[in-house]
Amino acid sequence: MTLKSMTGFGRSSGVHGETSWHWEVRSVNGRGLELRFRMPSGLEGLEIKARSLAQDALARGNCTLNLTLRRETGELAIRLNEAALVQALAAAERAQELTHKEAPNLDTLLAMRGVVEVVEGEESEEAHARLEATLLKGLGTALDQLVAGRTAEGARLAGVMTNQLDQIASLVERAANAAGRQPEAILQRLTEQVKRLMETGAGLDPERLHQEALLLAAKSDIQEELDRLRSHVAAAKELLAQDEPAGRRLEFLAQEFNREANTLCSKASDIEISRAGLELKSVIDQLREQVQNIE
């Protein structure tokens, strides 16, 4: 059984040359697969490859993938922003004209933000490609952890849902075997209803009255609902045992479970069947909550 949850977490970290890196990958429930990347600028090409890697590993869920980079060491270069210096000098000269005070010295101008920039040495394309390859491998490790966590949680959910399906099957049989569904009980109930109506002296046609009673009995029959509920239980257990994502189909089945349980309750003409139907609805609601977590 390879049922997976949509909730999980994975991380990986390492060092490549002068750069340390750290991936964190988190996922929660979602109707489809939504990937949100948070990465430093300059790695747009990496995001395309990383997205493809995540799409191969995941089928559903809202997933956030965070990458942090830090330069441990490296060559730094001091660069003069000439345009900024010209603007700063012009501003200083204009300020001197307005205030008639001494113009700022060169040290003051150079200390202004943006005039002098400290930048890291430029990285070659080959070095950048090697870094990207390392980061993709690290992402693969983080995704493996995420999938392992989702699989472990999926196994737990499968056990919970299997137990809920067993409860549903038991309640279906309880309703099916209710004393009120036995032919003798149905006949007695209809006979008493017809007798009470005849005693009113309303002048009802006995033959027409019996026809209406039989029609009412047919409308209150829950056999079709019981058969469909049994079929849904079998289909759900088959989905739990499959090797592919089953969340969407389980969601559909959960809706069908609920529809049949509602119909059963509306048709119930016996207190025991009504109670079984209400318990069915409660267990089905619990099942629907768990199904929302399945990939």
C-alpha positions as CSV (number, residue, x, y, z in Angstrom):
1,M,0.0,0.0,0.0
2,T,1.6,3.3,-1.1
3,L,-1.1,5.8,-0.1
4,K,0.5,9.2,0.6
5,S,-0.6,12.2,2.6
6,M,-0.2,15.7,1.3
7,T,1.5,16.9,4.5
8,G,5.3,16.6,4.9
9,F,8.7,18.2,5.4
10,G,12.1,17.7,4.1
11,R,15.5,19.5,4.3
12,S,19.1,19.2,3.1
13,S,22.2,21.3,3.4
14,G,25.8,21.3,2.3
15,V,28.8,23.3,1.0
16,H,29.9,23.8,-2.5
17,G,33.2,25.6,-2.9
18,E,32.8,28.9,-1.1
19,T,29.0,28.7,-0.9
20,S,27.0,27.0,1.8
21,W,23.4,26.1,0.9
22,H,20.2,24.9,2.7
23,W,16.9,23.6,1.3
24,E,13.7,23.4,3.2
25,V,10.6,21.8,1.5
26,R,7.1,21.8,3.1
27,S,3.8,20.7,1.8
28,V,0.2,20.9,2.9
29,N,-3.2,20.0,1.5
30,G,-4.2,21.4,-1.9
31,R,-6.7,20.6,-4.7
32,G,-3.9,20.3,-7.2
33,L,-0.1,20.7,-7.2
34,E,1.0,24.2,-6.4
35,L,4.8,25.0,-6.1
36,R,6.1,28.2,-4.6
37,F,9.9,28.8,-4.8
38,R,11.8,31.2,-2.6
39,M,15.3,31.5,-3.9
40,P,18.1,34.1,-4.1
41,S,18.1,36.2,-7.3
42,G,20.2,35.1,-10.2
43,L,19.0,31.5,-10.1
44,E,16.1,31.7,-12.5
45,G,17.4,28.9,-14.6
46,L,17.7,26.7,-11.5
47,E,14.0,27.3,-10.6
48,I,12.9,25.8,-14.0
49,K,14.8,22.6,-13.3
50,A,13.8,22.5,-9.7
51,R,10.1,22.8,-10.6
52,S,10.4,19.8,-13.0
53,L,12.1,17.8,-10.3
54,A,9.3,18.6,-7.8
55,Q,6.6,17.8,-10.3
56,D,8.1,14.3,-10.9
57,A,8.1,13.6,-7.1
58,L,4.7,15.1,-6.1
59,A,1.2,14.8,-7.5
60,R,-0.9,17.1,-5.3
61,G,-0.4,19.6,-2.5
62,N,0.6,23.2,-1.8
63,C,4.4,23.0,-1.6
64,T,6.9,25.7,-0.6
65,L,10.5,25.2,-1.5
66,N,13.0,27.5,0.2
67,L,16.7,27.8,-0.8
68,T,19.2,29.9,1.2
69,L,22.8,30.6,0.1
70,R,25.7,32.1,1.9
71,R,29.2,32.9,0.8
72,E,31.7,31.6,3.4
73,T,34.7,33.3,1.8
74,G,35.6,34.7,-1.6
75,E,37.3,37.5,-3.4
76,L,35.6,40.9,-2.9
77,A,36.0,43.8,-5.3
78,I,35.6,47.5,-4.5
79,R,33.7,49.3,-7.4
80,L,33.2,53.1,-7.8
81,N,29.7,54.0,-8.9
82,E,30.7,57.0,-11.0
83,A,27.2,58.1,-11.8
84,A,26.3,58.2,-8.1
85,L,29.5,60.1,-7.3
86,V,28.7,62.7,-10.0
87,Q,25.2,63.2,-8.5
88,A,26.6,63.4,-4.9
89,L,29.1,66.0,-6.0
90,A,26.5,68.1,-7.8
91,A,24.3,67.9,-4.7
92,A,27.2,69.0,-2.5
93,E,28.0,72.0,-4.7
94,R,24.4,73.1,-4.8
95,A,24.2,72.8,-1.0
96,Q,27.3,74.9,-0.7
97,E,25.7,77.6,-2.8
98,L,22.5,77.6,-0.7
99,T,24.2,77.5,2.7
100,H,27.5,79.3,1.9
101,K,29.2,76.6,4.0
102,E,32.3,74.7,3.3
103,A,31.8,71.9,0.7
104,P,32.1,68.3,2.0
105,N,35.5,66.6,1.5
106,L,36.1,63.5,-0.7
107,D,35.9,61.1,2.3
108,T,32.4,62.3,3.0
109,L,31.3,61.9,-0.6
110,L,32.8,58.4,-0.8
111,A,31.0,57.4,2.4
112,M,27.6,58.1,0.9
113,R,25.5,55.0,0.2
114,G,25.8,53.7,-3.3
115,V,29.0,55.7,-4.3
116,V,31.4,52.9,-3.4
117,E,30.1,49.3,-3.7
118,V,31.7,46.1,-2.4
119,V,30.8,43.2,-4.7
120,E,31.8,39.6,-4.9
121,G,34.0,38.4,-7.7
122,E,32.1,37.2,-10.8
123,E,31.5,33.5,-11.2
124,S,32.2,31.7,-14.4
125,E,29.5,29.9,-16.3
126,E,31.1,26.6,-15.6
127,A,31.3,27.2,-11.9
128,H,27.7,28.4,-11.9
129,A,26.6,25.2,-13.7
130,R,28.4,23.1,-11.1
131,L,26.7,24.9,-8.3
132,E,23.3,24.4,-9.9
133,A,24.0,20.7,-10.2
134,T,24.9,20.5,-6.5
135,L,21.8,22.4,-5.5
136,L,19.5,20.2,-7.7
137,K,21.0,17.1,-6.0
138,G,20.4,18.7,-2.6
139,L,16.8,19.4,-3.6
140,G,16.4,15.8,-4.6
141,T,17.5,14.7,-1.1
142,A,15.0,17.1,0.5
143,L,12.2,15.9,-1.8
144,D,13.0,12.3,-0.9
145,Q,12.6,13.2,2.8
146,L,9.3,14.9,2.0
147,V,8.0,12.0,0.1
148,A,9.0,9.6,2.8
149,G,7.2,11.7,5.4
150,R,4.1,11.8,3.2
151,T,4.2,8.1,2.7
152,A,4.5,7.4,6.4
153,E,1.6,9.7,7.2
154,G,-0.3,8.1,4.3
155,A,0.1,4.6,5.9
156,R,-1.3,5.9,9.1
157,L,-4.3,7.5,7.3
158,A,-4.9,4.3,5.4
159,G,-5.2,2.4,8.7
160,V,-7.6,5.0,10.0
161,M,-9.8,5.0,6.9
162,T,-9.8,1.2,6.6
163,N,-11.2,1.2,10.1
164,Q,-13.8,3.8,9.2
165,L,-14.8,1.8,6.1
166,D,-15.2,-1.3,8.3
167,Q,-17.5,0.7,10.6
168,I,-19.5,1.8,7.6
169,A,-19.8,-1.8,6.3
170,S,-21.0,-2.9,9.8
171,L,-23.6,-0.1,10.0
172,V,-24.9,-1.0,6.5
173,E,-25.4,-4.6,7.6
174,R,-27.0,-3.4,10.8
175,A,-29.5,-1.4,8.8
176,A,-30.0,-4.3,6.4
177,N,-30.8,-6.7,9.2
178,A,-33.0,-4.4,11.2
179,A,-36.2,-6.0,12.4
180,G,-38.3,-3.3,10.7
181,R,-37.1,-4.6,7.3
182,Q,-38.5,-8.1,7.8
183,P,-41.5,-8.9,5.6
184,E,-43.7,-9.7,8.6
185,A,-42.9,-6.3,10.2
186,I,-43.6,-4.4,7.0
187,L,-46.9,-6.2,6.5
188,Q,-47.9,-5.5,10.1
189,R,-47.0,-1.8,9.8
190,L,-48.9,-1.4,6.5
191,T,-51.9,-3.3,7.9
192,E,-52.1,-1.1,10.9
193,Q,-51.8,2.1,8.8
194,V,-54.6,0.9,6.5
195,K,-56.7,-0.1,9.5
196,R,-56.4,3.3,11.1
197,L,-57.3,5.1,7.9
198,M,-60.4,2.9,7.4
199,E,-61.5,3.5,11.0
200,T,-61.7,7.3,10.2
201,G,-64.7,6.6,8.1
202,A,-63.5,8.9,5.4
203,G,-65.0,6.7,2.7
204,L,-61.7,5.7,1.1
205,D,-61.7,3.0,-1.6
206,P,-60.1,-0.1,0.0
207,E,-58.5,-1.2,-3.2
208,R,-57.0,2.2,-3.9
209,L,-55.9,2.5,-0.3
210,H,-54.0,-0.8,-0.6
211,Q,-52.3,0.4,-3.8
212,E,-51.1,3.5,-2.1
213,A,-49.9,1.5,0.8
214,L,-47.8,-0.7,-1.4
215,L,-46.4,2.3,-3.3
216,L,-45.4,3.9,0.1
217,A,-43.7,0.6,1.0
218,A,-41.8,0.6,-2.2
219,K,-40.7,4.2,-1.7
220,S,-39.4,3.4,1.8
221,D,-37.4,0.4,0.6
222,I,-33.6,1.0,1.2
223,Q,-32.2,-2.0,-0.6
224,E,-30.7,0.1,-3.4
225,E,-29.0,2.4,-0.9
226,L,-27.6,-0.5,1.0
227,D,-26.3,-2.1,-2.2
228,R,-24.6,1.1,-3.3
229,L,-23.0,1.6,0.1
230,R,-21.6,-1.9,0.0
231,S,-20.2,-1.2,-3.5
232,H,-18.7,2.1,-2.4
233,V,-17.0,0.4,0.6
234,A,-15.4,-2.2,-1.8
235,A,-14.3,0.5,-4.3
236,A,-12.7,2.6,-1.5
237,K,-10.7,-0.3,-0.2
238,E,-9.5,-1.0,-3.7
239,L,-8.3,2.6,-4.0
240,L,-6.5,2.4,-0.7
241,A,-4.5,-0.6,-2.0
242,Q,-3.5,1.0,-5.4
243,D,0.0,2.3,-6.2
244,E,-1.1,5.6,-7.7
245,P,-2.6,8.8,-6.2
246,A,-6.2,8.2,-5.2
247,G,-7.2,11.3,-3.3
248,R,-9.5,12.8,-5.9
249,R,-11.4,9.5,-6.5
250,L,-11.7,9.0,-2.7
251,E,-13.1,12.5,-2.4
252,F,-15.7,11.6,-5.0
253,L,-16.6,8.3,-3.2
254,A,-16.9,10.2,0.1
255,Q,-19.5,12.4,-1.5
256,E,-21.4,9.4,-2.8
257,F,-21.3,7.8,0.7
258,N,-22.8,10.9,2.1
259,R,-25.5,11.1,-0.6
260,E,-26.6,7.4,0.0
261,A,-26.6,7.9,3.8
262,N,-28.8,11.0,3.5
263,T,-31.3,9.0,1.3
264,L,-31.3,6.1,3.7
265,C,-32.1,8.4,6.6
266,S,-34.9,10.1,4.6
267,K,-36.5,6.7,3.7
268,A,-36.1,5.1,7.2
269,S,-39.4,3.9,8.5
270,D,-37.9,2.2,11.5
271,I,-36.2,3.7,14.6
272,E,-33.3,1.1,14.3
273,I,-32.7,2.0,10.7
274,S,-32.8,5.7,11.5
275,R,-30.2,5.3,14.2
276,A,-27.9,3.3,12.0
277,G,-28.3,6.0,9.3
278,L,-27.3,8.7,11.7
279,E,-24.3,6.8,12.8
280,L,-23.4,6.2,9.2
281,K,-23.5,10.0,8.5
282,S,-21.2,10.6,11.5
283,V,-18.6,8.0,10.4
284,I,-18.8,9.2,6.8
285,D,-18.1,12.8,7.9
286,Q,-15.0,11.5,9.7
287,L,-13.9,9.7,6.6
288,R,-14.4,12.8,4.4
289,E,-12.1,14.7,6.8
290,Q,-9.3,12.1,6.4
291,V,-9.7,11.9,2.6
292,Q,-8.9,15.7,2.4
293,N,-5.3,14.8,3.4
294,I,-4.7,12.2,0.7
295,E,-2.6,12.9,-2.3
